[in-house]
Amino acid sequence: MTTLEQVPTSVLTDSDVLALAEAVGRAAAPFDAAHDVDADFVTEAYAAMTELGYLRLGVPVEFGGLGATLRQVVLAEEELGRWSGSAALAAAMHLYLTRMQVWRHRRGKPDAAGVLRRVAEEGLVLATSGGSDWVCPTTTAVPVEGGYRFDGRKTFCSQAPVAGVLATSAVLGEPGPDAVVLHAGVPFSAPGVSIVETWDTLGMRGTASHDVVLDGVFVPEEKVLGTRPYGALAGPLLVAVIHFAPIAGAAYLGVARGACEEAERLVAARSEVPAAAVRGIGEMHAMLRVAKWALLASVDEVGDDPPADDATLDAVLTAKRHAVVEARTIVDRALEVAGGQAFFRRSPLERAYRDVRGGPFHPLTPEATLARLGEAALAARRG
């Protein structure tokens, strides 16, 4: 297993990143089936991530991290997803938030450096409730002396059992066009924060994406990271989506690659291989390659320090849509190529079939992405 000392702390190469992700994946994979059955957290994967430094992958070297670029985080997540879908997706939630803090630090936000140091030095794990909040959160914020009182219930809080801070949002004022959404970091240790174990899902069952309840939680004024208009994909949420899309898309594409490799293994063991199976394997490889090209090209297009604008958002959402849609098709094809063996619950392909279904649910959904792109194209045509 790769050790922390073996990983450079100055110039991290793509090979270093892939080796690190593979080491975490090898530690996680033997336990995936059991976590899938019980819908409990991928603790072994996170133990390896902590030991090997994976959770500080995207933190700059100056703060004690490994200094990976956004592109390298995408490469790592695709590799980890190949071994463990739940480990990759859970880690994606932390990794995109660390990259978001890097983005904030580059723009002079004074609190960002402290968060990044805590991730590197203390092993702080960042979680998010963005999937349930989206543009119109139901959680309320009421002004009190020195800050705000947050009340509400958040769903889809991946890695909740090990997280230290929840990146979340709440509505200040009556929901509607005049309301303001506050974005803040809330410690899981704060009075009034509790976890309700609700995660019993079709796939990605090891992410422990439970509900988090905020009951009269005090959020100091200085912990508010930013604001945006109610109902708008703007401000901190826009920055979050820009960093989330390629990283999460890579995790799902990794699941598809693992399924392709498992189908190949099963087919290669046969004495006679039908031409349809050969073609199916070729088709999967072609789809995997093009989808990976899309993710990496989108990151190359927007850069390691992407601007928070519509052009950036469209680029990464287009790539993420392609990755999750193709991943689903690839896994379906893997089952067809493998045949009846894939129908057993013990088959990794059966788990991949369920895990990969989660990709299209993450906002923006594939259909919403197409609608956004189409509306923008027509608006430009009309001048």
C-alpha positions as CSV (number, residue, x, y, z in Angstrom):
1,M,0.0,0.0,0.0
2,T,1.2,3.5,-0.8
3,T,2.2,5.4,2.3
4,L,2.0,9.0,3.0
5,E,5.8,9.4,2.9
6,Q,5.8,7.9,-0.7
7,V,3.5,10.6,-2.0
8,P,5.3,13.8,-3.0
9,T,4.3,16.9,-1.1
10,S,5.5,19.4,-3.7
11,V,4.8,18.5,-7.3
12,L,2.2,15.8,-7.5
13,T,2.1,13.8,-10.7
14,D,-0.9,12.1,-12.3
15,S,0.8,8.8,-11.5
16,D,1.1,9.7,-7.9
17,V,-2.6,10.6,-7.7
18,L,-3.7,7.4,-9.4
19,A,-1.5,5.2,-7.2
20,L,-3.0,6.9,-4.1
21,A,-6.6,6.4,-5.3
22,E,-5.8,2.8,-6.2
23,A,-4.4,2.2,-2.7
24,V,-7.5,3.5,-1.1
25,G,-9.7,1.5,-3.5
26,R,-7.9,-1.7,-2.7
27,A,-8.4,-1.1,1.0
28,A,-12.1,-0.4,0.5
29,A,-13.2,-3.0,-2.1
30,P,-13.2,-6.1,0.1
31,F,-15.8,-4.5,2.4
32,D,-18.1,-3.0,-0.2
33,A,-20.5,-6.0,-0.4
34,A,-21.1,-6.0,3.3
35,H,-21.7,-2.3,3.5
36,D,-24.1,-2.5,0.5
37,V,-26.1,-5.2,2.4
38,D,-26.2,-3.3,5.7
39,A,-26.4,0.2,4.3
40,D,-23.7,1.3,6.7
41,F,-20.7,3.6,6.2
42,V,-17.5,2.7,4.3
43,T,-15.4,3.0,7.5
44,E,-12.4,1.0,6.1
45,A,-12.2,3.3,3.1
46,Y,-12.1,6.4,5.2
47,A,-9.5,4.9,7.5
48,A,-7.3,4.3,4.5
49,M,-8.1,7.8,3.2
50,T,-7.0,9.3,6.5
51,E,-3.8,7.2,6.7
52,L,-2.8,7.9,3.1
53,G,-3.8,11.5,2.9
54,Y,-6.5,11.1,0.3
55,L,-8.8,13.5,2.1
56,R,-6.2,16.3,1.9
57,L,-5.6,15.6,-1.8
58,G,-6.9,18.9,-3.1
59,V,-5.5,21.0,-0.2
60,P,-2.6,23.2,-1.3
61,V,0.9,22.2,-0.1
62,E,1.3,25.4,1.8
63,F,-1.5,24.3,4.2
64,G,-0.2,20.8,4.6
65,G,-2.1,19.1,1.7
66,L,-0.9,17.2,-1.3
67,G,-1.5,20.0,-3.7
68,A,-3.6,18.2,-6.4
69,T,-5.2,20.2,-9.1
70,L,-8.9,20.0,-9.9
71,R,-8.0,17.9,-12.9
72,Q,-6.0,15.5,-10.7
73,V,-8.9,15.2,-8.2
74,V,-11.1,14.2,-11.1
75,L,-8.5,11.5,-12.1
76,A,-8.4,10.2,-8.5
77,E,-12.1,10.0,-8.2
78,E,-12.5,8.1,-11.4
79,E,-9.9,5.6,-10.2
80,L,-11.4,5.2,-6.8
81,G,-14.9,4.7,-8.3
82,R,-13.6,1.8,-10.2
83,W,-12.9,0.0,-6.8
84,S,-15.7,1.4,-4.6
85,G,-18.6,3.5,-5.8
86,S,-19.7,4.5,-2.3
87,A,-16.2,5.4,-1.1
88,A,-15.7,7.6,-4.2
89,L,-19.0,9.4,-4.0
90,A,-18.8,10.0,-0.3
91,A,-15.2,11.4,-0.7
92,A,-16.4,13.5,-3.7
93,M,-18.6,15.5,-1.3
94,H,-15.5,16.4,0.9
95,L,-13.1,16.9,-2.0
96,Y,-15.3,19.3,-3.9
97,L,-15.7,21.4,-0.8
98,T,-12.0,21.5,-0.2
99,R,-11.5,22.7,-3.8
100,M,-14.2,25.3,-3.2
101,Q,-12.2,26.6,-0.2
102,V,-9.1,26.8,-2.4
103,W,-11.2,28.9,-4.8
104,R,-12.3,31.2,-1.9
105,H,-8.7,31.5,-0.5
106,R,-7.5,32.6,-3.9
107,R,-10.0,35.4,-3.7
108,G,-8.9,36.6,-0.3
109,K,-11.5,35.1,1.9
110,P,-9.8,35.1,5.3
111,D,-11.6,32.1,6.8
112,A,-10.7,29.7,3.9
113,A,-7.0,29.2,5.0
114,G,-8.1,28.0,8.4
115,V,-10.5,25.4,7.0
116,L,-7.9,24.1,4.7
117,R,-5.4,23.8,7.5
118,R,-7.9,21.9,9.6
119,V,-8.5,19.5,6.8
120,A,-4.8,18.8,6.4
121,E,-3.7,18.9,10.1
122,E,-6.8,17.7,12.0
123,G,-8.4,15.5,9.4
124,L,-11.5,17.6,9.3
125,V,-14.1,16.1,7.0
126,L,-16.5,18.5,5.2
127,A,-20.1,17.5,4.3
128,T,-22.8,19.2,2.4
129,S,-26.6,19.4,2.3
130,G,-26.5,21.0,-1.2
131,G,-28.4,18.3,-2.9
132,S,-31.5,18.8,-0.7
133,D,-31.2,22.6,-0.4
134,W,-30.6,23.5,-4.0
135,V,-31.9,27.0,-5.0
136,C,-34.9,27.0,-2.6
137,P,-33.9,25.6,0.8
138,T,-36.6,25.0,3.3
139,T,-34.4,25.6,6.3
140,T,-35.1,29.0,7.9
141,A,-32.7,31.6,9.3
142,V,-33.9,34.0,12.0
143,P,-31.7,36.9,13.1
144,V,-30.6,36.8,16.8
145,E,-28.0,38.6,18.7
146,G,-24.6,38.0,17.1
147,G,-25.9,35.8,14.2
148,Y,-28.8,33.6,13.2
149,R,-30.9,30.7,14.4
150,F,-31.1,27.9,11.8
151,D,-34.0,25.4,11.9
152,G,-34.8,22.7,9.4
153,R,-34.0,19.2,8.2
154,K,-31.4,18.4,5.5
155,T,-31.4,15.2,3.4
156,F,-28.6,13.5,1.4
157,C,-25.8,14.5,3.8
158,S,-23.2,12.0,2.6
159,Q,-20.5,10.8,5.1
160,A,-22.5,12.3,7.9
161,P,-21.2,9.8,10.6
162,V,-17.6,11.2,10.2
163,A,-18.1,14.8,9.1
164,G,-17.0,17.7,11.3
165,V,-18.7,20.6,9.4
166,L,-21.8,20.8,7.4
167,A,-21.8,23.3,4.5
168,T,-25.5,24.3,4.3
169,S,-27.9,27.1,3.7
170,A,-31.1,28.7,5.1
171,V,-33.7,31.2,4.0
172,L,-33.7,34.6,5.6
173,G,-37.2,36.1,5.3
174,E,-40.4,34.8,3.8
175,P,-39.6,32.4,0.9
176,G,-40.0,34.2,-2.4
177,P,-38.3,36.8,-4.6
178,D,-37.5,39.1,-1.7
179,A,-35.8,36.5,0.4
180,V,-32.1,36.0,0.8
181,V,-30.3,32.6,1.2
182,L,-27.5,32.5,3.7
183,H,-24.7,30.0,3.1
184,A,-22.7,28.9,6.2
185,G,-20.6,26.2,7.8
186,V,-22.2,24.5,10.8
187,P,-20.2,22.2,13.1
188,F,-21.8,18.8,13.7
189,S,-20.8,19.3,17.4
190,A,-23.0,22.5,17.6
191,P,-25.9,22.3,20.0
192,G,-29.1,21.4,18.1
193,V,-27.4,19.4,15.4
194,S,-28.4,15.7,15.2
195,I,-28.2,12.9,12.6
196,V,-31.2,10.8,11.8
197,E,-30.3,7.5,10.1
198,T,-32.5,7.4,7.1
199,W,-30.2,6.1,4.4
200,D,-31.9,3.0,2.9
201,T,-31.6,3.4,-0.9
202,L,-31.3,1.5,-4.1
203,G,-27.6,2.1,-4.5
204,M,-24.6,3.9,-3.1
205,R,-25.7,2.4,0.2
206,G,-22.3,2.8,1.8
207,T,-22.2,6.6,1.7
208,A,-24.4,7.0,4.9
209,S,-26.1,10.0,3.4
210,H,-28.4,10.5,6.3
211,D,-30.7,13.4,7.3
212,V,-29.3,16.1,9.5
213,V,-31.6,18.1,11.8
214,L,-30.9,21.7,12.7
215,D,-33.0,22.6,15.8
216,G,-32.3,26.1,16.9
217,V,-28.7,26.0,15.9
218,F,-26.8,29.3,16.5
219,V,-24.7,30.4,13.5
220,P,-22.4,33.4,14.3
221,E,-22.5,36.2,11.8
222,E,-18.9,35.6,10.8
223,K,-19.6,32.0,9.9
224,V,-21.9,33.1,7.0
225,L,-19.8,32.4,3.9
226,G,-22.0,34.3,1.5
227,T,-25.5,35.1,0.3
228,R,-27.6,34.8,-2.9
229,P,-31.1,35.6,-4.0
230,Y,-33.8,33.0,-3.2
231,G,-34.4,30.7,-6.1
232,A,-31.2,31.7,-7.9
233,L,-28.2,29.5,-8.9
234,A,-25.7,32.1,-7.9
235,G,-23.1,33.0,-5.3
236,P,-21.7,30.2,-3.2
237,L,-24.1,27.7,-4.7
238,L,-22.8,28.4,-8.2
239,V,-19.2,28.0,-7.0
240,A,-20.2,24.7,-5.3
241,V,-21.8,23.3,-8.4
242,I,-18.9,24.2,-10.6
243,H,-16.5,22.2,-8.4
244,F,-19.0,19.4,-7.7
245,A,-20.0,18.5,-11.2
246,P,-16.7,17.1,-12.7
247,I,-15.7,15.4,-9.4
248,A,-19.0,13.6,-8.9
249,G,-19.2,12.7,-12.6
250,A,-15.8,11.1,-12.3
251,A,-16.9,8.9,-9.4
252,Y,-19.8,7.5,-11.4
253,L,-17.7,7.0,-14.5
254,G,-15.3,5.0,-12.3
255,V,-18.1,2.7,-11.3
256,A,-18.8,2.1,-15.0
257,R,-15.1,1.3,-15.6
258,G,-15.1,-1.2,-12.8
259,A,-18.2,-2.9,-14.3
260,C,-16.6,-3.0,-17.7
261,E,-13.5,-4.7,-16.2
262,E,-15.6,-7.2,-14.3
263,A,-17.6,-8.1,-17.5
264,E,-14.3,-8.6,-19.3
265,R,-13.0,-10.9,-16.6
266,L,-16.1,-13.1,-16.9
267,V,-16.1,-13.2,-20.7
268,A,-12.4,-13.9,-20.9
269,A,-12.9,-17.1,-18.8
270,R,-15.2,-18.6,-21.4
271,S,-14.0,-21.1,-23.9
272,E,-16.0,-19.5,-26.6
273,V,-16.7,-15.8,-26.8
274,P,-19.7,-14.7,-28.9
275,A,-19.0,-11.9,-31.4
276,A,-21.7,-9.8,-29.7
277,A,-19.8,-9.9,-26.4
278,V,-16.6,-8.8,-28.2
279,R,-18.4,-5.9,-29.7
280,G,-20.1,-5.0,-26.4
281,I,-16.7,-4.8,-24.7
282,G,-15.4,-2.6,-27.5
283,E,-18.4,-0.4,-27.2
284,M,-17.9,0.0,-23.5
285,H,-14.3,1.0,-23.9
286,A,-15.2,3.6,-26.5
287,M,-17.8,5.1,-24.3
288,L,-15.6,5.1,-21.3
289,R,-12.8,6.9,-23.2
290,V,-15.1,9.6,-24.7
291,A,-16.8,10.3,-21.3
292,K,-13.4,10.6,-19.6
293,W,-12.3,12.9,-22.4
294,A,-15.4,15.0,-21.7
295,L,-14.7,15.4,-18.0
296,L,-11.0,16.2,-18.5
297,A,-11.6,18.6,-21.4
298,S,-14.2,20.5,-19.3
299,V,-11.7,21.0,-16.5
300,D,-9.0,22.0,-19.0
301,E,-11.4,24.5,-20.5
302,V,-12.4,26.2,-17.3
303,G,-9.0,25.9,-15.6
304,D,-7.8,25.1,-12.1
305,D,-9.2,28.4,-10.8
306,P,-12.5,28.6,-12.8
307,P,-14.5,31.8,-13.0
308,A,-17.9,31.6,-11.4
309,D,-20.0,32.3,-14.5
310,D,-22.5,30.7,-16.9
311,A,-19.9,29.6,-19.4
312,T,-18.0,27.7,-16.7
313,L,-21.2,26.2,-15.3
314,D,-22.3,25.1,-18.8
315,A,-19.0,23.4,-19.5
316,V,-18.8,21.3,-16.4
317,L,-22.5,20.4,-16.4
318,T,-22.3,19.3,-20.0
319,A,-19.4,17.0,-19.1
320,K,-21.0,15.7,-15.9
321,R,-24.3,15.0,-17.8
322,H,-22.4,13.0,-20.4
323,A,-20.4,11.0,-17.8
324,V,-23.4,10.0,-15.7
325,V,-25.6,9.1,-18.6
326,E,-22.9,7.1,-20.4
327,A,-22.0,5.4,-17.1
328,R,-25.5,4.1,-16.8
329,T,-25.4,2.8,-20.3
330,I,-22.0,1.2,-19.9
331,V,-23.1,-0.7,-16.8
332,D,-26.2,-1.9,-18.6
333,R,-24.0,-3.1,-21.4
334,A,-21.7,-4.9,-18.9
335,L,-24.6,-6.9,-17.6
336,E,-25.7,-7.9,-21.1
337,V,-22.1,-9.0,-21.9
338,A,-21.7,-10.9,-18.7
339,G,-25.0,-12.7,-18.9
340,G,-26.8,-14.5,-16.2
341,Q,-23.9,-14.4,-13.7
342,A,-24.5,-10.7,-13.3
343,F,-28.1,-11.3,-12.1
344,F,-26.9,-12.7,-8.7
345,R,-26.8,-10.4,-5.7
346,R,-23.3,-11.5,-5.1
347,S,-22.1,-10.1,-8.4
348,P,-20.2,-6.8,-8.3
349,L,-22.1,-6.0,-11.5
350,E,-25.4,-6.1,-9.7
351,R,-24.1,-3.6,-7.2
352,A,-22.7,-1.4,-10.0
353,Y,-26.1,-1.5,-11.8
354,R,-27.7,0.0,-8.7
355,D,-24.9,2.4,-7.7
356,V,-24.7,4.0,-11.1
357,R,-28.4,4.9,-11.0
358,G,-27.6,7.7,-8.6
359,G,-25.7,9.8,-11.1
360,P,-28.6,11.4,-12.9
361,F,-30.3,12.5,-9.6
362,H,-27.6,15.0,-8.7
363,P,-28.4,18.5,-9.8
364,L,-28.5,19.6,-12.4
365,T,-30.2,16.5,-13.7
366,P,-29.4,15.5,-17.3
367,E,-32.7,16.8,-18.6
368,A,-32.3,20.1,-16.7
369,T,-28.9,20.5,-18.2
370,L,-30.2,20.1,-21.7
371,A,-33.0,22.6,-21.1
372,R,-30.4,25.1,-19.7
373,L,-28.2,24.7,-22.7
374,G,-31.1,24.9,-25.1
375,E,-32.5,28.1,-23.5
376,A,-29.1,29.7,-23.6
377,A,-28.6,28.9,-27.3
378,L,-32.0,30.3,-28.2
379,A,-31.5,33.4,-26.1
380,A,-28.2,34.1,-27.9
381,R,-29.8,33.5,-31.3
382,R,-32.6,36.0,-30.5
383,G,-30.0,38.6,-29.4
